């Protein structure tokens, strides 16, 4: 790895991290708030599930085309347009509160959030110095992870005391702040190796690059395990008679994540991905087994720390590794593929592990999902030997 010390915390890097953090907080406030709001206007709990499914479907479909659009259009302009579009979808919630109309809005928001996530992931990976790619990607991932944690906490607390409409006004303000941040970004350009040849490439090559397939499969397995934890942790708390105290798992996981990510990127830049991914997968597998056999909060907290190590390392380090496998102009394609597989992993994990849980219970489901971490380890050990870093020299 290149050990040249260059500046990471530039103005552009700080702006994109701040923009992303506020954007993710806003989106997950809306995501957590919609089911609560729907419960007040409909007696059918399945409606909230339909809205989430609609959002994920629209986002997943859009991801197949997002990388093409990003590679064809000025990224700063596209970021500004996408933020304005998403702000518009929030404003539409004040027009009509019928279930059908709200489902359409969620589909529109899925399209917008897909474009925004692809953009900020691509911009961040482009402005980060190559010699500090791991460190830059890890800190950026920390901002998005904090956003996904803070957003639901704010929404649940806020809606306990105030109206959904006032929360949407708050998200409008937050997204407006992200929009202002976007005005201070610079258009990020990447030099293409052979521009004429690139323009003649078939359509599918903008959406898919086989060099990123292995990392994409690994993050999919990782997010299958995350889906199980997010969806079934509350029910597991009741199963082992600790109730709401089970939420302390996420506190242990979050603290561990912040600590590990504070230095894991530097390790990647200096020593590579192997020294991180192998122990992370092992720690994740052990953590899931411990969680599955937990009978008290001490075991739950221990599992939170062990799984937190995997949570902190696997996604950002695999992403950083994937970006070293492709030329600069294919970073949008690489990020889009990773996000497609993340969405797919969340969807498959939610359904598949839910089916297993209905048969064997939540504890055994967590223990069984440790197999996914073992698969990550095995596939990585076999497949990574054949992967070569892209050399642009």
Buried (B, 14 or more C-beta within 10 A) or exposed (E): BEEEEEEBEEEBBEBBBBBBBBBBBBBBBBBBBBBBBBEEEEEEEEBBEBBBBBBBBBBBBBBBBBBBBBBEEEBBEBBBBBBBBBBEBBBBBEEEBEBEEBBBBBBBBBBBBBBBBBBBBBBBBBBBBBBBBBBBBBBBBBBBBBBBBBBBBBBEEBBEEEEBEEBBBBBBEBBBBBBEBBEEBEEBEBEBEEEEEBEEEEEEEBBBBEBBBBBBBBBBBBBBBBBBBBBBBBEBBEBBEBEEBBEBBBEBBBEBBBBBBBEBBEBBBBEBBBBBBBBBBBBBBBBBBBBBBBEEBEBBBBBBBBBBBBBBBBBBBBBBBBBBBBBBBBBBBBBBBBBBBBBBBBBBBBEBBBEBBEEEBBBBBBBBBBEBBBBBBEBBEEBBEEBEEEEEE
